[in-house]
Amino acid sequence: MLFEKLAHSGHEEVVFCHNPDAGLRAIIAIHNTILGPALGGLRMWPYPTEEEALEDVLRLSRTMTLKAAVAGLNLGGGKCVILGDPATDKSEALFRSLGRFIESLNGRYITAEDVGIDVSDMEYVFQETDNVVGVHQVHGGSGDPAPFTAYGTIQGIRASLHHRFGNENLADYSFAVQGAGHVGFELVRQLRAQEAKVFVTDIQESSVDRCVEELGAEAVSLDDIYDVEADVFCPSALGGVVNADTIPRFRFKIICGSANNQLADDESGDELNRRGILYAPDYAVNAGGLMNVSIEFEGYNRERAKRMMRTIYDNVGTIFEIARRDSIPTWLAANRLAEQRIDAIGKIKMPYLGHQPHRFPGRKRAY
Ligand code: NAD
């Protein structure tokens, strides 16, 4: 049953981490390491069942493989989930115990912050293993990735506008931004800085107020965001918001935002294609955060990070071209682009390079 699932999803390895004294129950999923070590965030969530935790970690780690491959990074896909309530179940022992499990994987999996985890939790993990990115700047880390994710999303938006209209001047278009959190607020700020018209919504009224008062965006209610007459829809909150219920309401020409897993299912991507709504695949658009942390291995450098983020424009453009060439929806074109790179690079892994002595010499050669 379990191996059948792994055969279907294509995972290499799944590690169940158990330390009852530390209250640790965690699952590390390593999806694919052909391109390099599996990198992906650590999530802590009170999953109702163990099956749901396993489903989540398998799905998220596969997306990381595709994201890294399309981004041109020498990284594979992985993810870790801790089964527990972040409000009540955190402890030093729990995170250090997990850090030791990660260390035992000898660099095959590298972790980072994700939902339910904050910087102080990562500091404990970091005490037990070097295989952590997104650590605080005082440790030579890259800090908050959100502004970079937003900057990368802008590159995806420009590529989409160029493909759809042949004009990528942001000031000529209107945008509906769902979610004004870490990434969403930055996205609104960067769009407004280019004098674009922006509609915004969030369940936190104060976040919307900030966008209105500080940035000059226009507030809309939570449900009305799907009906807004705007050129571009930018999901920047939850996944699954592009679905059979919302699609018939859309008057958008383009969907391009930072949220992970925007399509409820592949059929929703097919339906957008049928309706002529251009979908910029989420994992190609929101790779800025991953690109940013990947630079930590070589010694973090902000300018290099921004340069790398600008490649998102070309990556998204390439996906649109594949979709046009092969007459397929863009979500499928993105998957193909990722799979082709993994396949091609997998085939250059000979000859054997002999003994490679250093794994993390000053964090300069992780891959
Ligand atoms: P965040 O938690 O800071 O912001 C999410 C915002 O969405 C919050 O303000 C929340 O109130 C709001 N929200 C939740 N449900 C909503 C709803 N139904 N309608 C409107 N607003 C709602 O998270 P973030 O770091 O800004 O990430 C946003 C999205 O981008 C997530 O899907 C995340 O997985 C993805 N992402 C983030 C990064 C990053 O660098 N932070 C990188 C890649 C992908």
Boltz pocket constraint, residues with backbone or C-beta under 6 A from the ligand:
constraints:
  - pocket:
      binder: B
      contacts: [[A, 145], [A, 146], [A, 147], [A, 149], [A, 178], [A, 179], [A, 180], [A, 181], [A, 182], [A, 183], [A, 184], [A, 201], [A, 202], [A, 203], [A, 204], [A, 207], [A, 222], [A, 235], [A, 236], [A, 237], [A, 238], [A, 239], [A, 258], [A, 259], [A, 260], [A, 286], [A, 287], [A, 289], [A, 290]]
      max_distance: 6.0
